Amino acid sequence: MTTQPSSTNTPKIHFSRILLFLLTAFLLIILTGCLGSLTSTPEPTITPILGTMTDQPLSGVGILSCNQTCADQAQCGTSADLGKVVLLSSAGPTLDAHDLIIGDNFQAQISTHMDVDVIRDGSQTPQAMRFYKVALSNASTDRGEAWVAGWCIQAPTP
C-alpha cells in the first residue's frame, strides 16, 4: 500500500505577487503626492492695494514701500547694502526685467501714472494695473525717473 502525503489546504505564498503589490502601492503613493504638489500652489492673485482703477491716482509725493503685498507680487526684496528695496524700471511699466532698486520708504515725486492690462504667467485674463512714474531724487540721490507698480507706492501719512 502506497501512502501519499496528505494534502492540506495551505495557500502558497508567491513572492513575486507580494513584491508587485508593494511596488504598485509605493508608486501610487508617490504619484499621488506629486500630483498634489502640482496643484497646491496657485498663481498669485493680482490685487493692488493702491492705485486700482476705481481709486483716484496718487499725486505729489509718494513713499516707495516694500510692504507685504508688494513683496507677494515679487516687486521688492532685500539687498545686502540697502536692506529692503523696491524694484523699478527706467524703460516703462513692467512686472519683470527691472533695472533699478531703491531703498524702502524712499520719498519720490510722482510725475504721472499709467493704467495697463497685465497678464501674469499661468493666467489668460488681463488684470487692470496702475503704475507710477516717479522721480528718484533727494538730497543724496539723483537716479532720474522710473516706473513702479502700484502695490509698492503709498501716500505719505498725514
C-alpha angles and dihedrals in degrees: 000000000000120000122211123202111260113252117233124197096239112142119235115240113227110208093198092057092051091048091049091049093050092046092050092048091049092050092048091052092049094046093047091052093048094048090050092053091052093058101035097077110065123191114273115269114242106228113148113207093206134028098027116165092260094051125082109254118255117254138183115020120006130185116228104223133187091209124162095268092049090050092046088057092050093244096125140025145154131298125196090227102039106024110218113022137182120225119231139174126222091195098061144286110333141147093212139023092057117178102186138054129192131186121267116269093022111161111228133180111241110224100175145334135226129203112213137172110245124199112195124205110275093025131094096189120089116229122207110241134178124219127188128214108217137182110239099207137114136142093301104025135055112170100150122237129324141169123253130186116253090242089068104050130069139175117262116262110256 
